[in-house]
């Protein structure tokens, strides 16, 4: 058996006998661009963004999705071949050297260029040096991630997701995987996708369900989070939710991601609102600091008229405004603007109302609290404040979007909850929910935030379908 020293020497002898291509250090484009010192024997893999051949030198720009910027490759013209075209996948080996150009620190001096996967540029729908509108690339859900805009979006989504998880974990929350298939309708709006097997769909409705009860795709993980909050105090979930709204508007998705949290031992709506504001600001600061070039692409080229950058800076500096539902209705009634939906006490706020309220309050996020009792679901805490009966609910409104987050204190008092469920005819279906109030119930509350709407707001994107990886079930874009 070899000793440690002998083993190391044998490994070195083995390594030195490997072909040079196998010994090269593989770098991502982001790593290569950020290198402070020159380096020999490096390998970079990616897709060609441009090819420019001159008499004495061949220039390539390649990108591997790790950042918005491309790495410039400088090579001898003899390395060019007919498959080296825009969109082709390549592996380039050579030396990383200091670039003479101001716009980049380093460039790759190529010694070998291997085309891993050729690309037919004539039929490839993305064209060289052309800024395609979002409406155009939406037609190609399987290829649009190769455009700069969607590449930037997906990196931003990734960083925002990580920032949200970090925020909750650093503040002592336990991450819960809530079920996607459920028998509950948390929102009570009836906008549910029902699940059936292919055989069930063909057979009589009288046949037994697969789960013995009707099953649906979840609209919210809140009720399941409440179960867990009874054991872990602070919990959150971040997963897909579904709404069967037959809408092709720029604001709606059939499938979207929701960030939801529940806090036990919480008696104040202000506590919930503070977590909402802190999460919003922390996640946004992280995205702006870690993806500056990606965010700039949206603010400069996709939504320059929105002045999203200035709006975000103002939002991060200032405290969010709080008004009551009563105050909101009075502001709307006194507005000089004519609304499609007349504002009346007891009616839900429409998007046009929400946008006006944000504008009225100085284009900063606005919390609207204490909504009418009959407008909100059964689980929201009764304020016992007649004659205008309200519940301890809150919606967060943001510029250009309207409602972004919704939350409330939950009704922890068994008699109140039992009475309301009986009036709604739901007492039997939610007996398990009533049990939570019998065994160690505590004051608690929580909220949910639509992730895509959050991205839509911070990036200034007009159509929510342009902030998802695949435009599922929108127009003709189905995979």
N, C-alpha and C positions, 0 to 999 in steps of 0.2 A: 504494500500500500504506500503511495507517495506521501511524503510529508508535506506540510503547508508550503514550504519554499519550493520543493520540487514540483508540486502541483501548479504553482503560479508560473514557474519557468516553462512548464509544458504547455500551459494555456497561452503564454506569450508566443512560444514557437508555433503553436497551432494557429494563432491569430495572424502571425506574420505570413503564414502560407496561404491565407485567404486571398481571393482576388481583390483588387483594390476597391472595386465598386461595393463590395460587401463591407469593407472597413470604413467607408465614408460615414461621417456623422450626419444623421438625418435631422434637418431643421424645418420647422414650420416657417411660412413666409413672415409671420409676425416676429418670430425669434430672429430671423435673418435681418430684418429691417431694424430691429432693436439692438443688434450686436454692436458693442463698443470697440471691439478689436477685430482686425482681419483674422481669417481662419482658413486653413487649407483642408482639402479633402472633405467637403460637405456635399450633402445631397438634398435637393429640394424637389418636391413633387407637387403638381398642381395642374391648373388648366390655363391654356394660353389666352390672354386677353388682347394681345396685339403682336404682330410680327412686322418688322421693318428691316429689309435687307438692303445694304449699301455695298459699294464695290469692295471695301476693305473690312467691313464689320457687319455682323448680324445682331439686331436688337430684338429681344423678346420681353414681354411683360407677362408674368404669371401670377396666379392667385390661387390659394388653396382654401379660402373661406375663413381663415383665422383672423383676418382684418380687412378693412376696406381697401387699403393701399396695396398696390402691386409691387412685386420685386422685379427690378430690371435685370435682365440677363444679357451679358455681352459675350458674343461668340465669334469664331472665325466663320466666314461665309461657307466654308466647305462642310460645316455641320448642318446646313439647311437641307431639308428634303421635302418632297411634295405633300407629305402628310402633316407637316409642321404648319398648321393653320389655326385661325381663330377658333376657340372652342375645344381644340384637341387636348388630351391629357398627356402630360410629359413628365419625365424624370430627368433632372439636370444635375450633373455632378461637376464640381470644379472648386474654385477658391473664392472665398468671400473677401472682397477688397473694398477699400474706401472709395466712395464715388466722388468724382470731380464736380457733380452737380449739386446745387444748393438745396434742392427739394428732397434729397434722399441722403442718408448717411452711408449706406453700403449698396453694393451691387454684386452680382454673382458672375465671375469670369468663368465661362463654361469650358470644360474639357471634353465632356460627352453630353449629348442630348438624345434621349430615347423617347420616341413617341409610343406611349402605352396604349392610348386609344384614339384613333383618328376621328375627325369630325367633318361631316359633309356640310360645309359652310353654306351651300346653296339652299339646302332644305332646313337648316337650323334656323328656327324662328327668331332667335336673338341675333342682331346684326352688329358688326363691329362699329364702335364709336357712335352708336345711336342711342339716345336716351328715350327708351320706350315708355309711353304713358302706362299708368297702372291698369287702365281699362284693357290695354292690349295684352300685357303679360298675364292678366287674369284668365285669358283663354288657354293658357298653357300651365296648368297647376303642377305638372310633373317637371317642368323646366324653369319656371319663373324664379326659383331659388338661386339660379345662376346669374341673375341680374344684380346690379349693385344695390338697388333699392330693397329688394327682398332679402339679400344677404345681410344688409345692415339691420333690417327689421328682426331677423332671426337671431342675430347676435344680441340685439337689445332685449328681445324676449328672454333669452337665456340668462343674461345678467340680471334682469328684473326678477325673474323667477328665483334665482339664487339670493338676491337681496331680500326678497320677501321671506324666504325660509330663514335666512340669517337673522332678520329682525325678530321673528318669533322665538327662535331658539335662544338668542342672546337675552331675551326677556323672560325665559323660563317656561315657554309654552311647549306642550307635547304635541307632536305631529300625529294626527289620526287619519288613517285611510278609511274614509266613509264609503259605504256601498254605492255602486252605480245602479244596480237593480234594486228596487224598493217597492213596497206597497203603499207608501205614504205620499200624500200630496201636500208638501210643506207650505206652498204658497196659497193653496186653496182656490186657485184660479181655473183649475181644470184643463190647463194647457199642457197635457202630458202625452208622451209617446208610450203607448201600451206595447208590451212585449208578448209575442206569441211565437210558438214554433211554426215552422212552415206547414206542418200537418194540422196544427190548431187553426191556422188561418183558413184552411180549406174545409175543415169539418164544422159541424154544428157548434154554435156558441154554447150549447148546453153541455158540451163535453167538459171534463175536468181540466182545469188549468194546470200547466206544467208545475207551478209552485203551490197548487191547490187554492190559491187566491189570485186575483188580478195583479199583475206586476207591471211596473213602469220604469222608464229611465228617470233618474233622479232630477229634480229641479233645484235641489238644495241639500246640503249635508247637515243643515242646522239641527234638526231634531236628533240625529245620531250624535252630533257633537254635544248636545245637552246631556245625553246619557253619560258621555265620557267626562264632561266637566264635573259631574257628581263624584268622580273619583280622582281626577288629576288637577282640579282647580282651573287651570288655564290650558286650553287646547285650541288647535287650529287644523284646518284641512285646506288643500289646494288641489282641485281636480275638476274634471269635466262635468258639466251640467247641461240639461237639455230642456228646451221649451218648444212646444208644438204650435208656435205662432206662424201662421201661413203668411209671412211677410217678406217681401223682397226689398225692404227699405234699407237705407244706408246705416240704420241704427240697430238692426236686429240680426241675430244668428240663431240657428236651430241648435247648434252645439257651441259651447263656449266654456271658458275656465272661470271658476269662482274661488276667491280667497275668502275663507270664513273663519271666524274665531268666536269662542265662548269663554266668558270670565265668571267664575263663581265668587261668592262673597262680595258682590258689587251691587250697591243700592242707588248709585247715582248715574244718571244718563251722561253726565259730564265725563265720568271715567271711561265710558265706551267711546265717546267722541274724542277724547284725548288719545286713545290708542289708534283710532282711525286717522287722526291728523299726523301722529308720529310715524305710523306706517307709511302713509302717503309721502311725507317729506323725506324719510330715510331712504325709501326705495328710489325715489326720484333723484336724490343727491348721489346715490351710488351709480345709477345709470348714467347720469351726466358726467361723473368723474371717470368711469371705466369705459364708456363708449362715446367719447366726445366727437370723433369724426363721423361715426354712424348717425348720431343724433343731429349733427350739423347738416348732413345730407338732407334729412327731412325738413329741417327748419329753413334751409337755404333754397332747396330746389322743389320739394314736394308741396310745402305749405308756407311760402314766403309771406303771403298776404295775411296769414293768421297771427303773425307776430308772437308765435308760440314761445320763443326763447325769452322775450321780455316778460311775457305773462308768467312763465315758470319762475323766473328770478323774483318777480314780485310775490308770487305765491309762497316761495320758500322763506322769504324775509318776514312775512306778516302772519299774524294770528288769523285763523279762520273766523268768519263772522257767524254769529248765532242769532236766529230770529225764530219766533214761534209760528206755527201754522196760522194762527189768528192774525198775527202781524203780516204774514205773507199775503193773505187774502185781502187785507186792507190796502196794502201797497199795490196789488194788482187792480183793485177796484178804482183806485185813484190815478192809475196810469193813463197817459194820453194815448197810448198805443191801443189799437183795436185788435182784440184777440179772436181767433176762430172759435175758441171755447170760452164762454163767459165765465169769469171767476166767481164762484159762489161758495159760501161756507158749507162744508159737507161733501164737496166734490173733490176728486183727486186732482192734483196739480198736473197739468199737461206739459210737454216739453217746451212749448212756447212760453208758458208761465215760468218754468224753471230758469230758462235762459234770461228772461227779463229780470227776474229776482237777482240773479248773479250780476247782471249789468247794473241794476239799481244800487247794489251794495259795493260797487267799485271794481268789478271784474276780478274778484277774489273768491275762492271757495266759500260756500255758505251752508251752514247747518240749519235745517228747518226741523223744529222739534214739536212734539205734542200734537199728533194728528187726531182727527175725529175717530172715535171708538169704532164706528161701523165701517170705516174705510180699511181697517187693518186686520190681519189674521188673528185667530183665536188665542195665540200664545203671547200676545203683547200685553204688558202690565197695565191694568186699569188705573187711571189717575184719580178716580172718584171725585171729579171736579165739575159736576153738573152745574147749570143746565146744559152747557156745551160739553158733552161727554167726550173726553180724550184719553189716549193711551200714551205711555212713555216711549214714543217712537221717534226716530231721527232719520232723515235722508241728507246725504251730502251732495250738494249741487256744485258743478264746476263749469267754468266758462266754455262755451261752444258745444257742450255735451248735454248738460242737464244733470240728471241723477247719476251718480257714480257708485255711491255706497248706500246701503240701508241697514238700519239696526234698531234695537230696542232693548229695554229691560224686559225680561220674560216674566210671565205671571207665575210666581212661585207659591201663591196662596191657593190651597186645594179647593175651598168653597167657591172662590171666584172662577177658577178654571173649570171646575166640574159643572157649575151653573151654565157657563157659556157653551161648553161642549154639548150639554143636553139640549140647549136651545137650537143648536145647529144640527142636532141629530148625529153627533160624532162620538158620543161617550163610549160606545162599545168598541169602535175602531181604535180609539186612543186610550184604552184602559191602561196600557203599559206606560203611557205618558203621564197619566194620573198617578200611577204607582211611584213615579219619581218624586211626587210631592208628598208622599206618605212616609218615605224612608230617608230622613236626613236632608230634607229640602232646604236650600239656602237661596237668598236673593242672588240673581245672576242675570247676565245679559250678553249680547253679542251682536255681530254685524257681518255683512257680506259685501264684497267688492268685486265687480265684474272686471276681470283681468284685461280683456280686449278693450273695454271702454277706457280703462286706465291708460293703455298704450295709445289709444286713439287720441286721448287728451294731451299726453306729454309730447306726442309727435306732431299733432296738428292734422292728422289724417282725416279726410272727409268721410270716407266709406269704411265702415268697420270690417268689411270683408277683406280689406287690404292689410290687416294686422294679424291675420291668421296664416299658419304655414300652408294650408291647402284650402282654397275657397269651396269647401264642401257644401253641396246642396244649394249653390247659388248659381243662377243662370244655367249654363250647360256644362259647368266645370265639375264633373264627377269622376272620381277615381275609384 
